[in-house]
Amino acid sequence: MERRAVRIIFLSAAVLLILGIFGCGHDQELTSMTVTPSNTTIIGQGLELQFTAVGHYIHPPESKDITSTVIWKSTAEQIISFITPDKPGLATSGLGCGTNIGISAVVYSNPNNPSSGNAVIGTATVSVTQPNDPNCP
């Protein structure tokens, strides 16, 4: 009986050690994001530009495409907009022009519950010009 108890304790310790090595016991967490292209120019109206967001995680460390899970926004929606829900990250140029229009991609850090955790933000800038428009730089 005593020998059996020692064996159970030994096996339990071995299992806990293996679990400790292969899993840290924490949920995966998004720590940062890269948005590409990070700085670009569009010349013309009605043109499309595809943005991509790559999330960088810990527990375990990995990077993966999260373009479809982020919320895409522009600081000048009339010039650059994200209005195609079935094509995440697809920006369309509208009327007008502007330089250094801010693009942001926002998602929360807990991939198991996208509305919880810390907000992680990726950014990019776009300049838009219209050919033959003297008001555009």
Residue pairs with C-beta under 8 A, 6 or more apart in sequence:
19 25
24 59
24 60
26 59
27 59
27 110
27 111
27 112
28 57
28 58
28 59
28 60
28 111
28 112
29 57
29 58
29 59
29 109
29 110
29 117
30 55
30 56
30 57
30 66
30 107
30 108
30 109
30 110
30 111
30 117
30 120
31 56
31 57
31 58
31 109
31 120
32 55
32 56
32 120
32 122
33 53
33 54
33 55
33 56
33 66
33 70
33 105
33 107
33 120
33 121
33 122
34 53
34 54
34 56
34 122
35 51
35 52
35 53
35 103
35 105
35 122
35 123
35 124
36 51
36 52
36 54
36 124
37 49
37 51
37 124
38 123
38 124
38 125
39 124
39 125
39 126
40 49
40 124
40 125
40 126
40 127
41 126
41 127
41 128
41 129
42 49
42 80
42 93
42 126
42 127
42 128
42 129
43 128
43 129
43 130
43 131
44 93
44 130
44 131
45 93
45 94
45 95
45 130
46 92
46 93
46 94
47 92
47 93
48 90
48 91
48 92
48 93
49 90
49 91
49 92
49 93
49 126
50 87
50 89
50 90
50 91
51 67
51 72
51 89
51 90
51 91
51 103
51 105
51 124
52 65
52 67
52 89
53 65
53 66
53 67
53 70
53 89
53 105
53 107
53 122
54 63
54 64
54 65
54 66
55 63
55 64
55 65
55 66
55 107
55 120
56 62
56 63
57 63
57 64
57 111
66 107
67 88
67 89
68 88
68 89
69 88
69 107
69 114
70 88
70 89
70 105
70 106
70 107
70 122
71 105
71 106
71 107
72 82
72 88
72 89
72 91
72 103
72 104
72 105
73 82
73 103
73 104
73 105
73 106
74 80
74 81
74 82
74 91
74 101
74 102
74 103
74 126
75 101
75 102
75 103
75 104
76 96
76 98
76 101
78 94
78 95
78 96
79 93
79 94
79 95
79 96
79 97
79 98
79 101
79 128
80 91
80 92
80 93
80 94
80 101
80 103
80 126
80 128
81 91
81 92
81 94
82 89
82 90
82 91
82 92
83 92
84 90
84 92
89 105
91 103
91 126
93 128
96 128
96 130
97 128
97 129
97 130
97 133
97 135
97 136
97 137
98 127
98 128
99 127
99 137
100 125
100 126
100 127
101 125
101 126
101 127
101 128
102 123
102 124
102 125
103 123
103 124
103 125
103 126
104 121
104 122
104 123
105 121
105 122
105 123
106 119
106 120
106 121
107 114
107 119
107 120
108 114
108 115
108 116
108 117
108 118
108 119
108 120
109 117
109 118
109 119
109 120
110 116
110 117
127 137
128 136
129 136
129 137
130 136
